[in-house]
């Protein structure tokens, strides 16, 4: 009888199947995220109380287009991202997010263009609201490229970070038709943008909401596919 090697026992078979499953899962994940990316970077927990009242933040908020050459802490970056669209109290259908969304669709994805953040390498990151973490999508400095995509608005390059809000239009259109694209998703974006502006003010930072940019150029810089860029929001220590 020819010896074809050792036979798999029941336990060995389970190990073999588990390895195959993990391999297939990894391949599927890479297919869903062709832009690449590293492991999750956990952000410091968001604070639910601050020293500035909502009324003070509303009153003091203004658009800032001059930024000091000062880094942001990872804690402040995480707080801003949480305000943009992080997890809040549990609703009837599960965890809700920091901004209201028509039909609870939450079609927005939040990206971080980091350039000068303590403890975080420059690059493009995607914010994972469920785990309050970041996933690296693109390494290296992209603020200059983003500035060119926004018709040369230089304060984008000087701000330590920019938060990029994008919308997956097809998710809204599937339920609400064209009204989602022309009304509901832009409204969601406005809610998230105002949250960022007020959180920045409460943290003693400056911000400005930018809508003037070339969509295709922003997509080229970020590698976005199937999403529409809606806002670029530079944030940093402002010069008033």
C-alpha positions in Angstrom: 0.0 0.0 0.0 1.3 3.4 -0.9 1.8 5.8 2.0 0.2 9.2 1.2 1.3 10.8 4.4 -0.3 11.3 7.8 -4.1 11.2 7.9 -6.0 14.1 9.5 -7.6 13.3 12.9 -10.9 14.9 13.9 -9.1 17.6 15.9 -6.6 18.3 13.1 -9.4 18.6 10.6 -11.0 21.3 12.7 -7.7 23.2 12.9 -7.3 22.9 9.1 -10.8 24.2 8.5 -10.3 27.1 10.9 -7.1 28.1 9.1 -8.9 28.0 5.7 -11.8 30.1 7.1 -9.4 32.7 8.5 -7.6 32.9 5.2 -10.8 33.3 3.2 -12.0 36.0 5.6 -8.8 37.9 5.3 -9.0 37.7 1.5 -12.7 39.0 1.6 -11.7 41.9 3.9 -8.9 42.9 1.5 -11.4 42.8 -1.4 -13.8 45.1 0.5 -10.9 47.5 1.4 -8.7 47.6 -1.7 -7.0 50.8 -0.5 -5.2 48.7 2.1 -4.7 49.8 5.7 -3.2 48.7 8.9 -4.6 47.5 12.2 -7.1 49.5 14.3 -5.8 52.4 16.3 -7.9 52.8 19.4 -8.7 56.4 20.4 -8.9 57.7 24.0 -12.5 57.4 25.2 -14.7 60.4 24.4 -15.5 62.7 27.3 -19.2 63.3 27.9 -18.7 66.4 30.0 -16.7 69.5 29.4 -16.0 72.9 30.9 -17.7 74.9 28.1 -21.5 75.0 27.9 -23.4 74.4 24.7 -24.6 78.0 24.8 -21.0 79.3 25.1 -19.9 77.1 22.2 -22.7 78.3 20.0 -22.0 82.0 20.9 -18.2 81.7 20.4 -18.2 79.6 17.2 -16.7 81.3 14.1 -14.9 80.2 11.0 -11.1 80.2 11.4 -8.8 80.2 8.5 -5.4 80.8 10.2 -3.9 78.0 12.2 -0.8 77.9 14.5 1.9 75.4 13.9 0.9 73.3 16.9 0.1 69.6 17.1 -3.2 68.2 18.3 -3.3 65.5 20.9 -4.9 62.2 20.0 -7.5 62.8 22.7 -8.7 66.0 21.1 -8.7 64.3 17.6 -10.8 61.5 19.0 -13.2 63.9 20.7 -13.8 65.7 17.4 -14.4 62.5 15.5 -16.8 61.2 18.2 -18.7 64.5 17.9 -18.8 64.1 14.1 -20.5 60.7 14.2 -19.5 58.6 17.2 -21.6 56.2 19.2 -24.1 57.6 21.6 -27.0 56.1 23.7 -28.7 53.0 22.5 -31.9 53.6 20.6 -34.8 51.2 19.9 -33.0 49.7 16.9 -29.5 49.7 18.4 -26.7 52.2 19.1 -27.4 55.7 17.7 -24.8 58.2 16.5 -23.9 61.8 17.4 -25.9 63.3 14.5 -29.6 62.6 13.5 -30.1 60.7 10.2 -33.2 60.3 8.1 -34.5 56.8 8.6 -31.5 55.9 10.8 -29.5 55.1 7.6 -26.4 57.0 8.7 -24.9 57.1 5.2 -21.9 59.2 6.1 -18.3 58.0 6.4 -15.8 60.1 8.3 -12.1 60.3 7.3 -9.2 62.0 9.0 -6.4 63.6 7.1 -3.7 63.8 9.8 -0.6 65.9 9.5 0.4 67.1 12.9 -1.0 64.9 15.6 1.0 63.7 18.6 1.4 60.0 18.6 -0.2 59.5 15.1 1.7 59.2 11.9 0.7 61.5 9.0 -1.8 59.9 6.6 -5.4 59.2 5.7 -7.5 57.3 8.2 -11.1 56.1 8.3 -13.0 56.5 11.6 -14.7 53.4 13.0 -17.6 54.8 15.0 -18.5 51.5 16.5 -15.1 50.9 18.1 -14.0 54.6 18.3 -10.8 53.7 16.4 -8.9 54.7 13.3 -7.8 52.5 10.4 -4.9 53.7 8.3 -5.7 53.8 4.6 -2.9 55.8 3.2 0.5 56.6 4.8 2.3 60.0 4.4 1.5 63.6 4.2 -1.6 64.4 2.1 -2.5 67.9 3.3 -0.8 69.6 0.3 -2.6 67.3 -2.2 -5.9 68.0 -0.4 -5.2 71.8 -0.6 -4.8 71.5 -4.3 -8.0 69.5 -4.6 -9.7 72.4 -2.7 -8.7 75.1 -5.2 -5.5 76.0 -3.3 -7.1 77.0 0.0 -3.8 77.1 1.9 -5.3 76.9 5.4 -6.0 73.3 4.8 -2.3 72.6 4.5 -1.5 74.6 7.6 -4.2 73.0 9.9 -2.9 69.9 11.8 -5.9 67.9 10.7 -8.8 68.0 8.3 -11.9 65.9 8.8 -13.4 64.7 5.5 -17.1 63.8 5.5 -18.3 61.6 2.6 -21.7 60.3 1.7 -22.7 56.9 0.3 -25.6 58.2 -1.8 -26.9 54.9 -3.0 -27.8 53.9 0.5 -30.2 56.8 0.9 -31.5 56.6 -2.7 -32.4 52.9 -2.2 -34.9 54.0 0.4 -35.9 57.6 -0.4 -35.1 58.0 -4.1 -33.6 61.2 -5.4 -34.8 63.2 -2.3 -32.1 61.4 -0.3 -29.4 62.8 -2.6 -30.7 66.3 -2.8 -32.1 66.7 0.7 -31.6 64.1 3.4 -27.9 63.3 3.0 -26.8 66.9 2.7 -28.9 67.6 5.9 -27.1 64.8 7.7 -23.8 66.3 6.6 -24.8 69.7 8.0 -25.7 68.1 11.4 -22.3 66.4 11.6 -20.4 69.5 10.5 -22.1 71.7 13.1 -21.2 69.1 15.8 -17.5 69.3 14.8 -17.6 73.1 14.8 -19.1 73.3 18.3 -16.8 70.6 19.7 -13.8 72.4 18.3 -15.0 75.6 20.0 -15.5 73.8 23.3 -11.9 72.4 23.0 -10.5 75.9 22.4 -9.8 75.1 18.7 -10.6 76.8 15.5 -12.4 75.2 12.5 -13.9 76.1 9.2 -16.3 74.1 7.0 -15.1 73.9 3.4 -17.4 72.9 0.5 -15.4 74.4 -2.3 -13.3 71.6 -3.8 -13.1 69.5 -6.9 -14.9 66.2 -6.1 -12.9 64.1 -8.5 -9.6 65.5 -7.2 -10.6 64.8 -3.6 -11.5 61.2 -4.6 -8.1 60.9 -6.3 -6.3 62.1 -3.2 -8.3 59.8 -0.8 -8.9 56.8 -3.1 -12.6 57.0 -2.4 -14.8 54.7 -4.4 -18.6 54.7 -4.3 -18.7 57.7 -2.0 -19.1 61.5 -2.6 -17.0 64.0 -0.7 -19.2 66.6 1.0 -17.2 68.5 3.5 -13.5 69.2 4.3 -13.2 70.6 7.8 -9.7 71.8 8.9 -9.3 72.0 12.7 -6.4 73.3 14.8 -5.2 75.9 17.2 -6.6 79.0 15.5 -5.3 82.5 15.2 -8.2 84.9 15.6 
